[in-house]
Amino acid sequence: MIEISTSILNMIKGKESETIFGLEKAKTDYFHIDVMDGKFVKNDTYNNMLNLSSYIKRISNLPMDVHLMVEDVKKGINDFSSIEPNIITFHLEACKNENEVMECINLIKQNNSKVGISVKPNTPIESVYKYLPFVHMCLVMTVEPGKGGQTLLSEMLDKIKELKKFIDENKLEIDIEADGGINLKTCDDVKNAGANVLVSGTAILMAKDYKEIIDELKK
C-alpha cells in the first residue's frame, strides 16, 4: 500500500487551516514536517515548523511525519516530541559515530514515536544497513535536502532498489520513504523502485484539487 506524506513546507501563509483541512479531506496519510536549522542545511524553518506543527496538533488528528534536517538531533527530538508525532526521522550524516546514532534511535523510542533514519544523495545506502533492524523507516532523499520544488535525481532510484533488495533479503519490516521532486511524472518510477511512502509538497499544494493528485500518487 502506498502512503502519501504531504510536505507543508511551502504552505501559503494565512491559509494554514484551509490547507490543513483540505489535505485531511483529500486523505493524505501524514503531514510531513520539514525541520531545518540553517546549519545542517541552508534554510532555517525550525521555529516556524514547531509553531505550525503545534497548530496542526490542535486542529487535526492526522499523524505527523517529522523530518529533522538539523545538526543537534537530540534537541530536535526533544523539541518535536511535544507534538506527539507518529514518526521522527533524523539524518545519519548528523551523527558523529555509531553510538550517537543508536542514542538518537533510543531517544525517539523513549518519546513514543516511531523511528526513521535518512540519507542524503551522496551517502552510500549501505551505511544505514546496520541500523535498519532498530528503525521503522528509511528515508531516501531524492534531492539535496534544504528546499522544496527541486527535480528528482534519477540516480536515486537505484539507491531505493538496493535498499529494497536488502530489506527483502533480510526479511525486515520497514517502510521506504522517498522525498524530493515527487510528482505525477516521477511517482511511478519511485514506487517501482520500492518506495511505499512518498513525500510530495509542491505537486499537491499547487493543485486545484488535492484529492485528485493524492489519489493519483497512491495508485
Steps between C-alpha positions, in 0.01 A plus 500: 500500500630842403475779756534872438676738737417855393776752565362824639828686443355728232153543648364848427516726805153597617341188348628248753168374638338490154794298365515262797128422484522466121783248527315311772190479281718388206626214721869569519650242736742734677600863533873511420679749726828625346714618792816692398746680724693718252814296579450142383322652200494859380142593587364547852141388561546379858279735701247538220454122478481465877218757508327359193512140618366605841212671320434188290498290818221721637272485195571163336531136603707402197846361583810713456819387331784716638817522288790647698761665277698632796846473656374464857285192455428442870370855547280452192364173638422656838340813350282322245397212726266754662268477197484119537591420139442157354863486386818704538769460234856623545800506268779247530741776390416712806646237735872472577511125564301179544438564870338835426277343234378240748449763771276698261306186404441414866406858593230509233360168625504626859284790383246255354555574131604267221854545370614597152858533378588703192786529254597782263558427129880469537487259795535131403185312591711219652591734786151464653467123471630425852231727652199371306403228754453777759288746298158510336583694185789600277465831317692530175548863396440522125623861497753690711312587821428862584231636270182399323416488131819327380531246217537135597851359451437192284809317628332481841260240358784246500569583864137426588519170306814397691334583829185308410709195399687505833176535699336210314806274524526560874126472558477838671168675556586857416352776287696672225421869472614712206517879523571755230365580156212254523206581274272325251787466250749344742283307748473177298879469473536558874230245587642243256842544660351391834387808694163468674484842670523799268568853619351760270452868567496734202315256272214470749483853641503664155215281375141627482378167632719342770303175496546446128880524530520293820282226346723491192817484709356208699408290195 
